Amino acid sequence: MDIDLVYLWVDGNDPVWLTKKNEFLPADRQVDPQVAGECRYVENDELRYSLRSVEKFAPWIRRVYIVTDDQTPAWLDTSNPRIRVVSHREIMPAEILPVFNSCTIELFLPRIPGLAEHFLYANDDMFFSRPVDPGFFFDWQGRPIVRLKVQSLKKHDDDIYCHTILRMQDLVRARYGRCSSLAPHHNVDAYRRSDFLECCETFRAELEHTKHARFRSRDDWQRALVLYDALARGRASLRKVTRFNKLRNPLRLLRAAFGAGCGSDSRCIPAYLPNLESIMEKYDPSLFCLNDDVRMTDEDRIRVRRFLDTRFPEKSSFEK
């Protein structure tokens, strides 16, 4: 089974890109910081370290696609046959460009030329932290393994992310009469290209707004719709992510019960937290995400770079 990996990437520090973004902002500049603030675009070299984690812990990935707005990281070795930079212009209609909304760009991922039927999707702040094999992401039938977690989404409906996930669940529930109420784990996800395309066609009318949204809004879709849709149709298998879901050894479970460590498939960690190493040691995740938000400071970003450089010090073949 060929499995590819897709990233979205933007260098939000690029003055040319920033000028273009500012030209297309609403005239009143009234855009919610949750959807268009600096944290959505700031470049802190995470992609370099994410690719190092790929080479170290998931070397079986066939090809890596990096979808960008005609930008290329200066350190990226584009001559590597396993890497390809994909311009928005290759997969999106010219009339809707430029786009600064990751939700809109994600709608067009299946249009990437040469993309394998089975693929993984990641943001550049997502990392592999333990060796994983294809069976971590796809079951024996080739179906995606969908990782979801318990989260009180309805209590945080004022948060744009929670609000959007709830709407995606409602769409699937209205069509099929059922949908998981669990929340996405916000980490590397597995998809089949055919499922993605079918889902977008099924909900074409509901997704029309997002196709024309340059900046994120509360009315956008969220890619979790594809996962919920696949689960509802029996085209994916569910794995519930908890702080203990990776533990199989009774002794480790007993130790975890007394607070002496956990074992999780996936952990989303607020990047501004000062104790990243201790969190990693406690949860021992196979995947982790360092989630940047409006609380991040420049000092936090320097600390994150140091953390990543310590964890992934070896240069990968994806670098010049």
VOMARKE-619918 format. One line per 8 residues: number of its first residue (from 1); their letters; for each residue x, y, z negated of N, C-alpha, C. Coordinates in steps of 0.2 Angstrom, whole numbers. Atoms other than C-alpha are relative to their C-alpha. Layout:
NUM = a = X,Y,Z,X,Y,Z,X,Y,Z  ...
END
This chain:
1 = mdidlvyl = 4,-6,0,0,0,0,4,6,0  -3,-6,0,7,17,5,-3,5,-4  3,-5,4,4,30,-8,5,7,1  -3,-7,-1,8,49,-5,-1,4,-6  2,-5,5,9,63,-17,0,7,2  2,-7,-3,2,81,-14,1,5,-6  0,-6,5,6,97,-23,-2,6,3  1,-7,-2,0,114,-21,6,4,-4
9 = wvdgndpv = -5,-4,3,14,127,-24,0,7,3  0,-7,-2,15,146,-24,6,3,-4  -5,-5,3,30,158,-28,-4,6,-1  3,-6,2,20,171,-37,4,6,-2  -5,-5,1,36,181,-40,2,3,7  -2,-3,-6,38,184,-21,-3,6,2  3,-6,-1,35,202,-17,-4,1,6  4,0,-6,29,199,0,-7,-3,-1
17 = wltkknef = 6,3,1,16,187,-6,-4,4,-5  4,-4,5,11,198,-21,-3,6,4  3,-6,-4,8,213,-8,-6,-3,3  5,2,-4,-3,202,2,-6,-2,-5  6,1,4,-13,196,-13,-3,6,-3  3,-7,3,-15,214,-20,-5,3,6  4,-3,-5,-22,219,-3,-7,-3,1  7,4,0,-36,206,-4,-4,0,-6
25 = lpadrqvd = 4,0,6,-41,209,-22,-6,5,1  6,-5,0,-58,217,-24,2,7,-1  -2,-7,1,-57,236,-23,0,2,-7  0,-2,7,-61,238,-41,5,-4,-4  -5,4,4,-48,225,-46,-3,-4,-6  4,4,5,-61,217,-57,0,-7,1  -1,7,0,-55,199,-57,1,-3,-6  -1,3,7,-56,188,-72,7,-3,-1
33 = pqvagecr = -7,3,1,-39,184,-79,0,-7,0  0,8,0,-44,166,-81,0,-2,7  0,2,-7,-46,165,-62,5,3,5  -5,-3,-4,-33,177,-55,5,3,-3  -6,-3,3,-21,182,-68,6,-3,1  -6,2,-1,-3,180,-68,2,-7,-1  -1,7,2,-3,163,-76,-2,-5,6  2,4,-6,-11,156,-60,5,-1,5
41 = yvendelr = -4,-1,-5,3,161,-49,8,0,-2  -7,-2,2,19,164,-59,4,-7,1  -4,6,-2,34,153,-53,5,0,-6  -5,2,5,45,145,-67,4,-6,1  -4,5,-2,53,132,-57,-2,-7,-2  2,6,2,42,118,-63,0,-5,6  0,5,-5,41,110,-46,6,-4,1  -6,3,0,59,106,-46,1,-6,-5
49 = yslrsvek = -1,5,5,58,97,-62,-6,-6,1  5,5,-2,42,88,-57,2,-5,5  -2,5,-5,50,81,-42,6,-4,-3  -5,4,3,65,75,-53,-4,-5,-4  4,5,3,52,66,-63,-3,-5,4  2,5,-5,45,58,-48,5,-5,2  -5,4,-2,61,52,-42,2,-5,-5  -2,4,5,65,45,-59,-5,-5,-2
57 = fapwirrv = 5,4,3,49,37,-64,-5,-3,5  5,3,-5,39,34,-48,3,0,7  -4,0,-6,52,31,-34,-4,-4,6  4,4,-6,39,20,-24,-4,5,4  4,-5,-4,30,36,-18,3,1,7  -2,0,-7,31,36,1,3,7,2  -2,-6,-3,31,54,5,-4,6,-5  3,-6,5,28,71,-5,-2,6,5
65 = yivtddqt = 2,-6,-3,18,85,3,-1,6,-4  1,-6,4,19,102,-3,-3,6,4  5,-5,-3,5,114,2,1,7,-2  -2,-7,2,10,132,2,-3,5,5  2,-6,-5,6,149,10,6,2,3  -6,-1,-3,21,148,21,6,3,-4  -6,-1,4,33,148,7,4,-6,-1  -4,6,1,47,136,4,5,1,-6
73 = pawldtsn = -5,-1,6,57,134,-13,7,0,3  -7,-1,-3,75,140,-9,4,-6,-1  -4,6,1,82,124,-17,-2,-6,3  3,6,-3,71,112,-8,4,-2,6  -3,3,-6,80,100,5,-5,-2,4  6,2,-5,67,100,19,3,-5,5  -2,5,-5,78,89,29,-1,-8,-3  1,6,3,74,75,17,-6,-3,3
81 = prirvvsh = 6,3,-4,62,63,27,-6,-1,-5  5,2,5,52,60,11,-4,6,-2  3,-6,2,47,78,9,-3,4,6  2,-4,-5,36,89,20,-4,6,-3  4,-6,2,30,107,17,-5,2,5  6,-1,-4,13,110,24,-3,7,-1  3,-7,0,6,128,28,-7,-1,-1  7,-1,0,-11,133,24,-3,0,7
89 = reimpaei = 3,-1,-7,-13,137,42,-1,-7,4  1,7,-3,-11,118,46,-6,-3,-1  6,3,3,-26,113,36,-6,4,-1  6,-5,2,-38,128,34,-1,4,6  2,-4,-6,-48,138,47,3,7,-1  -3,-6,0,-39,154,52,-5,6,-3  5,-5,2,-55,164,48,0,1,-8  1,-1,7,-54,161,29,7,1,-3
97 = lpvfnsct = -7,-1,3,-35,164,27,1,8,-1  -3,3,5,-27,171,17,-4,-2,-6  4,2,6,-33,161,1,5,0,-6  -4,0,6,-27,163,-16,-4,-4,-6  4,4,5,-39,151,-24,1,-8,1  -2,7,-1,-33,133,-27,-6,-4,1  5,4,-1,-50,126,-28,-2,0,8  1,-1,-7,-53,132,-10,5,-5,4
105 = ielflpri = -6,3,-3,-36,125,-4,-1,-8,-1  1,7,1,-40,108,-12,-5,-3,4  6,3,-4,-56,106,-2,3,-3,7  -3,2,-6,-44,104,13,6,-5,0  -6,4,1,-31,92,6,-1,-6,5  0,6,-5,-38,77,17,2,1,7  -2,-2,-6,-33,87,32,7,0,1  -7,0,-1,-15,85,29,2,-5,5
113 = pglaehfl = -2,5,-6,-7,77,45,4,-5,-3  -4,6,2,-1,60,41,-1,-2,-7  2,2,7,-8,59,23,-2,-7,0  2,7,1,-9,41,17,-7,0,-2  6,1,3,-26,34,13,0,0,-7  0,0,7,-21,32,-5,5,6,-2  -5,-6,1,-13,48,-12,-1,2,-7  1,-3,7,-10,56,-29,0,8,1
121 = yanddmff = 0,-8,0,-13,75,-32,3,3,-7  -3,-3,6,-3,85,-44,1,8,0  -3,-7,0,0,103,-49,7,0,-2  -7,1,1,18,108,-51,2,0,-7  -1,0,7,16,109,-70,-1,-7,-3  1,7,3,13,90,-71,6,-4,2  -6,4,0,26,77,-74,-1,-7,-2  -1,7,2,30,59,-75,5,-1,-6
129 = srpvdpgf = -4,1,6,37,54,-92,3,-7,-1  -1,7,1,38,35,-91,0,-3,6  0,4,-7,41,22,-77,-8,-2,1  7,2,-1,24,19,-69,0,-3,7  0,3,-7,20,8,-54,-7,2,3  6,-2,-4,6,9,-41,-7,-2,-4  6,2,4,-6,-1,-53,-2,5,-5  2,-5,5,-6,14,-65,-5,4,3
137 = ffdwqgrp = 5,-4,-3,-16,23,-52,-5,-3,4  5,3,-4,-25,11,-41,-1,-8,-2  1,7,2,-33,-6,-46,1,-5,5  -2,6,-4,-31,-23,-38,-4,0,7  4,-1,-6,-45,-18,-25,2,6,4  -2,-6,-4,-36,-2,-20,-4,6,-2  4,-6,2,-48,9,-29,3,4,-5  -3,-4,5,-43,24,-39,-2,-1,-7
145 = ivrlkvqs = 1,0,7,-41,23,-57,-1,7,-3  2,-7,2,-50,38,-64,1,1,-7  -1,-1,8,-44,44,-81,-4,6,-2  4,-5,3,-56,54,-91,0,0,-8  -1,-1,7,-57,60,-109,-6,3,-3  5,-3,4,-69,65,-123,2,7,-1  -1,-8,1,-71,84,-123,-7,3,0  6,-4,1,-85,95,-129,-1,5,5
153 = lkkhdddi = 1,-5,-6,-88,104,-112,-6,5,-2  6,-5,1,-105,111,-117,1,5,-5  -2,-5,5,-98,119,-132,4,6,2  -4,-5,-3,-87,129,-121,-2,2,7  3,-1,-7,-98,133,-106,2,7,2  -2,-6,-2,-92,151,-107,7,0,3  -6,1,-3,-75,144,-101,-1,-2,7  1,1,-7,-74,144,-82,1,-7,2
161 = ychtilrm = -2,7,-1,-66,127,-82,-5,-5,-2  6,5,3,-79,118,-93,-6,1,4  6,-1,-4,-93,127,-84,0,-3,7  0,3,-7,-87,121,-67,0,-8,-1  0,7,1,-84,103,-73,-8,-2,-2  7,1,1,-102,103,-80,-4,0,6  4,-1,-7,-109,109,-63,2,-6,4  -2,5,-5,-99,95,-54,-4,-7,-3
169 = qdlvrary = 4,5,3,-107,82,-66,-7,0,2  7,-1,-2,-124,89,-63,-2,-2,7  1,1,-7,-122,88,-44,0,-8,1  -1,8,-1,-117,69,-45,-6,-3,-4  6,2,4,-131,66,-58,-7,1,4  6,-2,-4,-144,74,-47,-1,-5,6  0,4,-6,-139,63,-32,-1,-7,-1  0,8,1,-136,46,-40,-4,-2,-6
177 = grcsslap = 4,2,6,-146,47,-56,5,-2,-6  -4,2,5,-130,44,-66,7,4,1  -7,-3,0,-113,52,-70,3,0,-7  -3,0,6,-100,50,-83,0,7,-3  -1,-6,3,-100,64,-96,7,2,-3  -7,-1,2,-82,62,-100,4,6,5  -3,-5,-4,-70,76,-94,7,-2,3  -6,1,-3,-55,76,-83,6,0,-5
185 = hhnvdayr = -6,0,5,-38,72,-91,5,6,2  -4,-6,-3,-30,87,-81,7,-2,0  -7,2,-1,-15,78,-75,0,-3,7  -1,3,-7,-9,68,-59,-6,-5,1  6,4,-2,-25,60,-51,1,-4,6  -1,5,-5,-27,46,-39,-7,1,5  5,-1,-5,-38,48,-23,1,-5,6  0,3,-7,-43,39,-7,-2,5,5
193 = rsdflecc = 1,-5,-5,-43,50,8,-7,0,2  7,1,-2,-59,42,14,-5,2,-5  5,-2,6,-68,45,-3,-1,7,0  0,-7,1,-63,63,-3,-4,3,6  3,-2,-6,-69,66,15,-8,-1,-1  7,2,1,-86,57,11,-3,5,-5  3,-4,5,-89,67,-5,-1,7,3  0,-7,-3,-85,84,4,-6,0,5
201 = etfraele = 6,0,-4,-98,79,17,-7,-1,-3  6,1,4,-111,73,5,-2,6,-3  1,-6,4,-110,89,-5,2,6,4  -3,-5,-4,-106,100,10,-4,7,-1  4,-6,1,-120,113,7,2,3,-7  -2,-2,7,-115,114,-12,7,3,0  -7,-2,0,-97,117,-7,2,6,5  -1,-5,-5,-100,130,6,3,7,-3
209 = htkharfr = -2,-6,3,-97,145,-6,8,-1,-1  -7,1,2,-80,138,-11,5,1,6  -4,0,-6,-74,137,7,2,7,2  -1,-7,-2,-75,156,8,2,4,-6  -2,-4,6,-69,161,-9,8,1,0  -7,-1,0,-52,169,-8,3,0,-7  -2,1,7,-51,170,-27,-5,-4,-4  4,5,3,-58,158,-40,-6,4,-4
217 = srddwqra = 6,-3,4,-75,161,-48,-4,-6,-3  4,5,3,-88,152,-58,-4,-4,4  4,4,-4,-97,146,-43,4,-5,5  -4,4,-4,-82,136,-36,-2,-7,-1  0,7,2,-81,117,-35,6,-1,-4  -5,2,3,-69,107,-44,2,-7,2  -2,6,-3,-59,92,-37,-3,-6,-4  3,6,4,-66,81,-51,-7,-3,3
225 = lvlydala = 6,2,-3,-82,80,-41,1,-6,4  -2,6,-3,-73,67,-30,1,-6,-4  -1,5,5,-69,57,-45,-6,-3,-3  6,2,2,-86,57,-52,-4,-3,5  4,3,-6,-94,53,-35,3,-7,1  -3,7,-1,-82,38,-33,-2,-4,-5  2,4,5,-86,32,-50,-8,-2,0  7,1,-1,-105,34,-47,-2,-5,5
233 = rgraslrk = 1,4,-6,-104,24,-31,4,-7,-1  -4,6,1,-93,10,-38,6,0,4  -6,-1,-4,-78,16,-28,6,2,-4  -5,-2,5,-67,19,-43,-1,-4,-6  1,4,7,-63,11,-60,2,6,-5  0,-5,5,-64,21,-76,5,-2,-5  -4,1,6,-50,22,-89,0,6,-5  0,-5,4,-53,32,-104,6,2,-4
241 = vtrfnklr = -7,-2,3,-38,42,-111,-2,2,-7  0,-3,7,-36,44,-129,7,0,-3  -7,-1,2,-21,47,-140,3,-7,-2  -2,7,2,-20,28,-143,-1,-5,6  2,4,-5,-25,21,-126,6,-5,3  -6,4,-3,-7,15,-121,2,-6,-5  -2,4,5,-5,5,-137,-3,-7,0  2,7,-1,-6,-14,-136,2,-4,-6
249 = nplrllra = -3,3,5,5,-19,-150,-3,1,-7  3,-1,6,-4,-22,-167,4,4,-5  -4,-4,5,11,-15,-177,0,7,2  0,-7,-3,11,1,-166,-7,3,-2  7,-3,2,-8,3,-169,0,1,-7  0,-1,7,-6,1,-187,4,6,-2  -4,-6,2,8,14,-188,-3,6,3  3,-5,-3,-2,25,-177,-6,2,-5
257 = afgagcgs = 6,-2,4,-17,24,-189,3,4,-6  -3,-3,6,-5,31,-203,3,7,3  -3,-7,-3,0,46,-191,7,-1,2  -7,0,-2,17,39,-186,1,-2,7  0,1,-7,15,41,-168,-6,-3,4  6,3,-4,3,37,-154,3,-3,7  -2,2,-7,3,31,-136,-5,1,5  5,-2,-5,-6,39,-122,2,0,7
265 = dsrcipay = -2,0,-7,-7,38,-103,2,7,2  -1,-7,-2,-8,57,-102,-1,5,-5  0,-5,5,-6,72,-112,0,7,3  0,-7,-3,-10,90,-107,2,5,-6  -3,-4,5,0,102,-118,1,7,1  0,-7,-1,-2,120,-120,8,2,0  -7,-2,-1,15,127,-114,3,5,-5  -2,-5,5,16,141,-127,2,-3,-6
273 = lpnlesim = -2,3,6,18,128,-141,7,0,-1  -7,0,1,35,129,-149,3,-7,-1  -2,6,2,36,111,-153,-1,-5,5  1,5,-6,36,102,-136,3,-6,-1  -4,7,1,49,89,-140,-4,-4,-5  3,5,5,40,83,-156,-7,-2,2  6,3,-2,23,82,-147,1,-5,5  -1,5,-5,31,72,-133,2,-7,-4
281 = ekydpslf = -2,6,4,39,60,-146,-6,-3,-4  6,3,3,22,58,-155,-4,-3,4  5,3,-5,11,55,-140,3,-5,5  -3,4,-5,24,46,-129,-4,-1,6  4,1,-5,14,50,-114,3,-2,7  -3,2,-6,17,42,-97,0,6,5  1,-7,-4,11,59,-89,-1,5,-5  2,-6,4,11,76,-96,0,6,4
289 = clnddvrm = 1,-6,-3,6,93,-91,1,6,-5  -2,-5,5,13,109,-98,-5,6,3  5,-4,-2,-2,120,-96,1,8,-2  -2,-7,1,2,139,-93,-7,4,0  6,-5,0,-12,152,-98,2,7,-2  -1,-7,2,-14,170,-103,4,1,-6  -3,-1,7,-6,167,-120,8,-1,1  -7,1,-1,11,163,-112,4,7,1
297 = tdedrirv = -4,-5,0,25,175,-114,7,-1,4  -6,2,-4,42,177,-104,4,-4,-5  -4,4,5,50,170,-120,-2,-7,0  3,7,0,39,155,-119,2,-4,6  -2,3,-6,43,152,-101,8,-2,0  -7,1,1,62,153,-105,1,-7,-4  0,6,4,59,140,-118,-2,-7,4  3,5,-4,49,129,-106,6,-3,5
305 = rrfldtrf = -5,2,-5,63,129,-93,6,-4,-4  -5,3,4,76,124,-107,-3,-7,-1  3,6,2,64,110,-112,0,-5,6  0,4,-6,62,103,-94,7,-1,2  -7,1,-2,81,105,-90,3,-5,-5  -3,5,5,85,94,-106,-3,-6,2  3,7,-1,72,81,-101,1,-3,7  -2,2,-7,76,81,-82,6,3,2
313 = pekssfek = -6,-4,-1,94,86,-81,3,-2,7  -4,2,-6,99,76,-65,-4,3,6  2,-3,-7,97,84,-48,-3,-6,4  3,5,-4,85,74,-37,2,1,8  -1,0,-7,87,70,-18,-4,5,3  4,-5,-3,74,83,-15,3,7,0  -4,-7,1,86,97,-19,6,0,4  -6,-1,-5,99,104,-8,7,-1,-5
END
